[in-house]
Amino acid sequence: MLKLKIRLILMNFLEFAVWGAYLTSMGSYLVSVGLAGKIGLFYAVQGIVSLFMPALIGIIADRVLPAQKVLSLCHLIAGLSMGAAGWYGMSAGSEVDFGILFSFYTLSVAFFMPTIGLANSVAFSGLTKAGLDTVKDFPPIRIFGTIGFICSMLLVDVTGFQYTYSQFFVSAMFSIILCVYALSLPNCPVSKEKKNGGIVEVLGLRAFTLFKQKRMAIFFIFSMLLGVSLQITNGYANPFITSFKEIAEYADTFGANHANALISISQMSETLCILLIPFFMKRFGIKIVMFIAMCAWVLRFGLFGLGDPGDGVWMFILSMIVYGVAFDFFNVSGALFVDKETDSSIRSSAQGLFMVMTNGIGATIGTLLAQQVIDHFVYSHSDVHQQIAGWSTSWLIFAAYALVVAILFVLVFKERKEVATTQKLY
C-alpha cells in the first residue's frame, strides 16, 4: 500500500509542477514583451481546449488505451510544444509575435489540460483496486501535487524566470519527466463493455447523460459558474502585484518584487486545506463544502481589491490563505463527488466532463470577461495610480460575482435526503 501511495505521490508532484512553472507568472512575461492585452486569451485558451479535449481524451482512456499510457502520451506532446514556445520566446527576444507563441502554447495546453483528469483517474483506479477509500486516502496523495506546484513556482521565482520565456522550459522539463514516469504507473484497464448502444455508447459519451439527473445537472452548472473564477487570479495576480513597483512607496517591498513567492502562499494553504477535505466531505456533504469554497472566492477577490504590498500586505496574505479553501474545496471535492456518483465504465469520461464545465466553459468565460473588465478599468489608463485604482475596482467586481453565485447555489442545489440526514456523503 505504501509503495502504491509513493508512486501516486510522485505522479501528482510532477503533474502540478508542470503547471506551476508558468500558470501564475506567464502574465508578467506577456506584459514584458508587450502582450498585456492578450493575457486573457492565453488563459482563456486553457478553457477553450478544455471544452472538448478532456472529454475526448477521457473517452480514449475509458475505451482504447489504459489511462496511464494516455497520460504519458499527452505529456510528451505537451512538453515538446511548451519547449517550442520557450525556444521561440528565446529566439524572438522582445519582438514576440503573438500568433507564433500562442500557437505553440495552445498545442501544449490542449494536451496538458486532459492530464489533470487522467491523473485523478489513475489515482482513483489504483486506490480502488488496492481496497482503499478514495475520499480518505486520495487527499493526502493529492497534496503533493500542490507541493510540486509550489516548488515549481519558487524555482521560477528565485531564478528570475517569472519575467522570461525560461518558465516554459521549466514546464517542458517536468512534462517530459512525467511522460517517462507515467509508463511505470499501475495499469488502468479499459472498459470491456460491449459498445452496441448507438452513437452515445460507441463514442463513450454516456457521461453526458449525467445531465438527465437533475441533481448532477445542477452540480455541473454551478461548477461551470464557479469555474469562471478559477483562472482570474492565475492570470492577473502577478501583473497586479508587480505593478506596485511603479509606485515609489511600494517599489522596494518584498511582495512587489517577488510576486510569485507571495502568491505561493496560496498553494501552501492548499496543502493544509486538502487534508481537511475528508472530514468536511463526510461530515457536511458536497453542498456545504461547495458553499464554503464559493465564500472563500468572495474573500479571495475582495482582499485583493482592498490590499497592497505595504501596510495592507496582510490582506494579500489572507487572500492567499483563503485560496486554499477556494480551490481545494471546489476542485478536489468536486472530483471526489463525481467519482462517487459515476459508474466505473464512464469514470474517466465523467472526470473529463467535470473539467469541461469548470476549466472549459467556466474558465473561458471568466478569463475573457475579466480581460474586458481589466482593459476598461486598468489598461485604459496610463497613470499608474489610476491603474491601481482600476485593479481595486476590478477585484471587487469579481468578488460581487462570486457572492451572487454562492447565494444562488444555496437556494438551488439539493443533496440527497440520506446525505442530509446522516451529514455524510455516503
C-alpha positions as CSV (number, residue, x, y, z in Angstrom):
1,M,0.0,0.0,0.0
2,L,2.8,2.4,0.9
3,K,4.6,1.7,-2.3
4,L,1.5,2.5,-4.3
5,K,0.9,5.8,-2.4
6,I,4.5,6.8,-3.0
7,R,4.1,6.2,-6.8
8,L,0.9,8.2,-6.9
9,I,2.5,11.0,-4.8
10,L,5.4,11.4,-7.3
11,M,2.9,11.4,-10.2
12,N,0.9,14.2,-8.6
13,F,4.1,16.2,-7.7
14,L,5.2,16.1,-11.4
15,E,1.7,16.7,-12.8
16,F,1.3,20.1,-11.0
17,A,4.9,21.1,-11.2
18,V,4.3,21.3,-15.0
19,W,1.5,23.8,-14.4
20,G,3.2,25.7,-11.6
21,A,6.1,26.7,-13.8
22,Y,4.0,29.2,-15.8
23,L,0.4,29.4,-14.6
24,T,0.9,32.3,-12.1
25,S,3.8,34.0,-13.8
26,M,3.1,33.9,-17.5
27,G,1.1,37.2,-17.3
28,S,4.2,39.1,-16.2
29,Y,6.2,37.7,-19.1
30,L,3.5,38.7,-21.5
31,V,3.5,42.2,-20.1
32,S,7.3,42.4,-20.6
33,V,7.0,41.6,-24.3
34,G,4.1,43.9,-25.0
35,L,1.3,41.4,-24.9
36,A,-0.6,42.7,-21.8
37,G,-3.8,42.9,-23.8
38,K,-3.5,39.2,-24.8
39,I,-3.2,37.8,-21.2
40,G,-6.9,36.9,-21.2
41,L,-6.6,34.9,-24.5
42,F,-3.6,32.9,-23.2
43,Y,-5.6,31.9,-20.1
44,A,-8.9,31.6,-21.9
45,V,-7.5,29.1,-24.4
46,Q,-7.0,26.7,-21.5
47,G,-10.7,26.8,-21.1
48,I,-11.4,26.6,-24.8
49,V,-9.4,23.4,-25.2
50,S,-11.0,22.1,-22.0
51,L,-14.4,22.2,-23.7
52,F,-13.5,19.1,-25.7
53,M,-10.0,17.8,-25.1
54,P,-10.5,16.3,-21.6
55,A,-13.7,14.6,-22.7
56,L,-12.2,13.2,-25.9
57,I,-9.0,12.0,-24.1
58,G,-11.2,10.6,-21.3
59,I,-13.1,8.5,-23.9
60,I,-9.8,7.2,-25.2
61,A,-8.7,6.3,-21.7
62,D,-12.0,4.6,-21.0
63,R,-12.3,2.7,-24.3
64,V,-9.0,2.4,-26.1
65,L,-5.8,2.8,-24.1
66,P,-5.1,2.5,-20.4
67,A,-5.2,5.9,-18.6
68,Q,-1.5,5.8,-17.6
69,K,-0.4,5.3,-21.2
70,V,-2.7,8.1,-22.4
71,L,-1.2,10.3,-19.6
72,S,2.3,9.6,-20.9
73,L,1.4,10.4,-24.5
74,C,-0.3,13.7,-23.6
75,H,2.7,14.9,-21.6
76,L,5.0,14.0,-24.4
77,I,3.1,16.3,-26.8
78,A,2.5,19.0,-24.2
79,G,6.2,19.0,-23.1
80,L,7.6,19.2,-26.7
81,S,5.1,22.0,-27.5
82,M,5.9,24.0,-24.4
83,G,9.6,23.6,-25.1
84,A,9.0,25.0,-28.6
85,A,7.2,28.0,-27.0
86,G,10.2,28.6,-24.8
87,W,12.6,28.3,-27.8
88,Y,10.6,30.8,-29.8
89,G,10.5,33.2,-26.9
90,M,14.3,33.0,-26.6
91,S,14.8,33.5,-30.3
92,A,12.3,36.4,-30.6
93,G,13.5,38.4,-27.6
94,S,11.3,41.4,-27.2
95,E,9.9,41.1,-30.7
96,V,7.5,38.3,-29.9
97,D,4.8,37.6,-32.4
98,F,1.5,36.8,-30.7
99,G,0.4,34.2,-33.3
100,I,3.5,32.0,-33.2
101,L,3.9,32.0,-29.4
102,F,0.1,31.5,-28.9
103,S,0.1,28.5,-31.4
104,F,2.9,26.6,-29.6
105,Y,1.3,27.4,-26.2
106,T,-2.2,26.4,-27.3
107,L,-1.0,23.0,-28.6
108,S,0.8,22.4,-25.3
109,V,-2.2,23.2,-23.0
110,A,-4.5,21.3,-25.4
111,F,-2.8,18.1,-24.3
112,F,-1.9,19.2,-20.8
113,M,-5.4,20.0,-19.6
114,P,-6.8,16.4,-20.0
115,T,-3.9,15.1,-17.9
116,I,-5.4,16.6,-14.7
117,G,-8.5,14.3,-15.0
118,L,-6.3,11.4,-16.2
119,A,-4.1,11.7,-13.2
120,N,-7.2,11.6,-11.0
121,S,-8.4,8.5,-12.8
122,V,-5.1,6.7,-12.4
123,A,-5.1,7.5,-8.7
124,F,-8.7,6.6,-8.1
125,S,-8.3,3.3,-10.1
126,G,-5.1,2.3,-8.2
127,L,-6.5,3.1,-4.8
128,T,-9.8,1.3,-5.5
129,K,-8.1,-1.8,-6.8
130,A,-6.0,-1.8,-3.6
131,G,-9.1,-1.7,-1.5
132,L,-8.5,1.8,-0.2
133,D,-11.1,4.6,0.4
134,T,-10.6,7.3,-2.2
135,V,-12.3,10.0,0.0
136,K,-9.9,9.3,2.8
137,D,-6.7,8.3,1.0
138,F,-6.7,10.5,-2.1
139,P,-6.4,13.9,-0.5
140,P,-3.0,13.2,1.3
141,I,-1.7,12.0,-2.0
142,R,-3.1,14.9,-4.0
143,I,-1.5,17.3,-1.5
144,F,1.9,16.5,-3.1
145,G,0.6,17.9,-6.4
146,T,0.2,21.2,-4.6
147,I,3.7,20.9,-3.2
148,G,5.0,20.2,-6.7
149,F,3.2,23.4,-7.9
150,I,4.8,25.4,-5.1
151,C,8.3,24.1,-5.7
152,S,8.0,24.9,-9.4
153,M,6.7,28.4,-8.6
154,L,9.5,29.1,-6.2
155,L,12.1,27.7,-8.7
156,V,10.8,30.1,-11.3
157,D,10.8,33.0,-8.8
158,V,14.3,32.6,-7.3
159,T,15.8,32.1,-10.8
160,G,14.1,35.2,-12.1
161,F,12.3,33.2,-14.8
162,Q,8.9,34.6,-13.8
163,Y,9.6,37.5,-16.2
164,T,11.1,35.5,-19.0
165,Y,10.5,32.7,-21.6
166,S,12.6,30.3,-19.4
167,Q,9.5,29.4,-17.4
168,F,8.2,27.5,-20.4
169,F,11.4,25.4,-20.5
170,V,10.9,24.5,-16.8
171,S,7.4,23.3,-17.6
172,A,8.6,21.3,-20.6
173,M,11.2,19.6,-18.4
174,F,8.7,18.4,-15.9
175,S,6.3,17.2,-18.6
176,I,8.9,15.0,-20.3
177,I,9.9,13.5,-17.0
178,L,6.3,12.6,-16.2
179,C,5.9,11.3,-19.8
180,V,8.5,8.6,-19.0
181,Y,7.4,8.0,-15.4
182,A,3.7,7.5,-16.3
183,L,4.6,4.3,-18.1
184,S,5.5,2.7,-14.8
185,L,2.2,3.6,-13.1
186,P,-0.4,0.9,-12.1
187,N,-2.4,-0.3,-15.1
188,C,-5.9,1.2,-15.5
189,P,-7.9,-1.4,-17.6
190,V,-10.1,0.0,-20.3
191,S,-13.8,-0.8,-20.3
192,K,-14.6,-4.1,-21.9
193,E,-18.3,-3.3,-22.0
194,K,-19.7,-4.1,-25.5
195,K,-20.4,-0.9,-27.4
196,N,-23.7,-1.7,-29.0
197,G,-25.9,1.1,-27.6
198,G,-25.8,3.5,-30.5
199,I,-23.6,6.6,-31.1
200,V,-23.5,7.5,-27.4
201,E,-22.0,4.2,-26.4
202,V,-19.7,3.9,-29.4
203,L,-18.1,7.3,-28.7
204,G,-18.1,6.8,-25.0
205,L,-20.3,9.9,-24.4
206,R,-22.5,8.3,-21.8
207,A,-21.0,10.7,-19.2
208,F,-23.1,13.5,-20.7
209,T,-26.2,11.5,-19.8
210,L,-25.5,12.6,-16.2
211,F,-27.3,15.8,-17.2
212,K,-30.5,13.8,-17.1
213,Q,-30.2,13.6,-13.4
214,K,-31.4,16.9,-12.0
215,R,-29.0,17.0,-9.1
216,M,-26.0,16.2,-11.2
217,A,-27.1,18.7,-13.9
218,I,-27.3,21.5,-11.2
219,F,-24.0,20.4,-9.8
220,F,-22.3,20.7,-13.2
221,I,-24.0,24.0,-14.0
222,F,-22.7,25.6,-10.8
223,S,-19.3,24.0,-11.3
224,M,-19.3,26.0,-14.6
225,L,-20.4,29.2,-12.8
226,L,-17.7,28.8,-10.1
227,G,-15.2,27.8,-12.8
228,V,-15.5,31.4,-14.0
229,S,-13.3,32.4,-11.1
230,L,-10.6,29.8,-11.5
231,Q,-8.1,31.4,-13.8
232,I,-8.6,35.1,-13.0
233,T,-6.1,35.3,-10.2
234,N,-3.7,32.9,-12.0
235,G,-3.7,35.3,-15.0
236,Y,-3.7,38.7,-13.3
237,A,-2.5,38.4,-9.7
238,N,1.2,38.5,-10.7
239,P,0.9,41.6,-13.1
240,F,-1.4,43.3,-10.5
241,I,1.1,42.9,-7.6
242,T,4.1,43.6,-9.7
243,S,2.5,46.9,-10.9
244,F,3.0,48.3,-7.5
245,K,6.8,48.5,-8.2
246,E,6.0,51.6,-10.3
247,I,4.9,53.5,-7.1
248,A,7.8,54.8,-5.0
249,E,6.0,53.8,-1.8
250,Y,6.0,50.2,-2.7
251,A,9.0,49.9,-5.1
252,D,11.2,48.1,-2.5
253,T,8.6,45.9,-0.9
254,F,9.1,42.2,-1.0
255,G,5.7,41.5,-2.5
256,A,6.0,43.9,-5.4
257,N,9.4,42.4,-6.3
258,H,8.6,38.7,-5.6
259,A,5.0,38.3,-6.6
260,N,5.4,34.6,-7.4
261,A,6.8,33.9,-3.9
262,L,3.9,35.8,-2.3
263,I,1.4,34.0,-4.5
264,S,2.9,30.7,-3.5
265,I,1.3,31.1,-0.1
266,S,-1.9,30.2,-1.9
267,Q,-0.5,26.8,-2.8
268,M,1.0,26.4,0.7
269,S,-2.5,26.9,2.0
270,E,-3.8,24.3,-0.4
271,T,-1.5,21.7,1.2
272,L,-3.3,22.2,4.5
273,C,-6.8,22.5,3.1
274,I,-6.6,19.3,1.2
275,L,-6.2,17.4,4.5
276,L,-9.5,18.9,5.7
277,I,-11.5,17.6,2.8
278,P,-12.2,14.0,4.1
279,F,-13.6,15.4,7.3
280,F,-15.7,18.1,5.6
281,M,-17.0,15.8,2.9
282,K,-18.1,13.1,5.3
283,R,-19.3,15.5,8.0
284,F,-21.1,18.1,5.9
285,G,-21.6,16.8,2.4
286,I,-20.9,18.3,-1.0
287,K,-23.4,21.2,-0.7
288,I,-21.7,22.8,2.4
289,V,-18.2,22.1,1.0
290,M,-19.0,23.9,-2.3
291,F,-20.7,26.8,-0.5
292,I,-17.6,27.2,1.7
293,A,-15.5,27.3,-1.5
294,M,-17.7,30.0,-3.0
295,C,-17.5,32.2,0.1
296,A,-13.7,31.8,0.0
297,W,-13.7,33.1,-3.6
298,V,-15.5,36.2,-2.4
299,L,-12.8,36.8,0.2
300,R,-10.0,35.9,-2.3
301,F,-11.1,38.7,-4.7
302,G,-12.3,41.2,-2.1
303,L,-9.0,41.2,-0.2
304,F,-7.0,41.7,-3.4
305,G,-9.2,44.7,-4.1
306,L,-8.5,46.2,-0.6
307,G,-4.9,45.3,0.0
308,D,-1.4,46.5,-1.1
309,P,2.2,45.3,-0.7
310,G,2.9,47.8,2.0
311,D,0.8,48.2,5.2
312,G,-2.0,46.3,3.5
313,V,0.1,43.3,2.7
314,W,-1.7,41.3,5.4
315,M,-4.8,41.4,3.2
316,F,-2.8,39.9,0.3
317,I,-1.5,37.2,2.7
318,L,-5.0,36.5,4.0
319,S,-6.2,36.3,0.4
320,M,-3.5,33.7,-0.4
321,I,-4.6,31.7,2.7
322,V,-8.3,31.5,1.8
323,Y,-7.3,30.5,-1.7
324,G,-6.6,27.0,-0.4
325,V,-10.2,26.6,0.7
326,A,-11.5,28.3,-2.5
327,F,-9.6,25.9,-4.8
328,D,-9.4,22.6,-2.9
329,F,-13.0,22.6,-1.6
330,F,-14.1,23.1,-5.2
331,N,-11.7,21.2,-7.4
332,V,-10.7,18.2,-5.3
333,S,-14.0,17.7,-3.5
334,G,-15.8,18.1,-6.9
335,A,-13.6,15.4,-8.4
336,L,-14.3,13.1,-5.5
337,F,-18.0,13.7,-5.7
338,V,-18.0,12.9,-9.5
339,D,-16.0,9.8,-8.8
340,K,-18.5,8.6,-6.2
341,E,-21.5,9.4,-8.3
342,T,-20.5,7.7,-11.6
343,D,-20.2,4.1,-12.8
344,S,-16.6,2.8,-13.3
345,S,-17.2,2.4,-17.0
346,I,-17.5,6.1,-17.6
347,R,-15.3,7.4,-14.7
348,S,-12.6,8.9,-16.9
349,S,-15.2,10.5,-19.2
350,A,-17.1,11.9,-16.2
351,Q,-13.9,13.5,-14.9
352,G,-13.4,14.9,-18.3
353,L,-16.9,16.3,-18.3
354,F,-16.2,18.0,-14.9
355,M,-13.1,19.6,-16.5
356,V,-15.2,20.7,-19.5
357,M,-17.6,22.5,-17.2
358,T,-15.0,24.1,-14.9
359,N,-11.7,24.6,-16.7
360,G,-13.6,24.6,-20.1
361,I,-16.8,26.7,-20.3
362,G,-16.4,28.4,-16.9
363,A,-12.8,29.4,-17.1
364,T,-13.1,30.5,-20.8
365,I,-16.0,32.8,-20.0
366,G,-14.3,34.1,-16.8
367,T,-10.9,35.0,-18.4
368,L,-12.4,36.6,-21.4
369,L,-14.8,38.7,-19.3
370,A,-12.0,39.5,-16.8
371,Q,-9.8,40.8,-19.7
372,Q,-12.6,43.2,-20.7
373,V,-13.1,44.4,-17.1
374,I,-9.4,44.9,-16.6
375,D,-8.9,46.5,-20.0
376,H,-11.6,49.0,-19.1
377,F,-10.6,49.8,-15.5
378,V,-6.8,49.3,-15.7
379,Y,-5.1,49.3,-19.1
380,S,-7.2,52.2,-20.4
381,H,-5.2,54.4,-18.1
382,S,-1.6,55.4,-18.5
383,D,-1.2,56.8,-15.0
384,V,-0.1,54.1,-12.6
385,H,-2.2,55.4,-9.7
386,Q,-5.3,55.2,-11.9
387,Q,-4.3,51.7,-12.9
388,I,-4.0,50.6,-9.3
389,A,-7.4,52.1,-8.5
390,G,-8.8,50.3,-11.6
391,W,-7.3,47.0,-10.3
392,S,-9.1,47.5,-7.0
393,T,-12.4,48.1,-8.7
394,S,-11.9,45.0,-10.9
395,W,-11.2,42.7,-8.0
396,L,-14.3,44.0,-6.1
397,I,-16.5,43.3,-9.2
398,F,-15.2,39.7,-9.3
399,A,-15.9,39.4,-5.6
400,A,-19.5,40.5,-6.1
401,Y,-20.0,37.9,-8.8
402,A,-18.7,35.1,-6.6
403,L,-21.1,36.2,-3.9
404,V,-24.1,36.1,-6.2
405,V,-23.2,32.5,-7.3
406,A,-22.8,31.4,-3.7
407,I,-26.3,32.7,-2.8
408,L,-27.9,31.0,-5.8
409,F,-26.2,27.7,-5.1
410,V,-27.6,27.5,-1.6
411,L,-31.1,28.2,-2.9
412,V,-31.0,25.8,-5.9
413,F,-28.8,22.8,-5.1
414,K,-30.3,19.9,-3.1
415,E,-28.5,17.0,-1.6
416,R,-29.9,13.5,-1.4
417,K,-32.0,13.1,1.7
418,E,-29.9,10.3,3.2
419,V,-26.8,12.6,2.9
420,A,-28.6,15.5,4.7
421,T,-29.9,13.2,7.4
422,T,-26.6,11.5,8.2
423,Q,-24.4,14.5,7.4
424,K,-22.3,12.2,5.3
425,L,-21.8,11.9,1.6
426,Y,-22.4,8.2,1.9
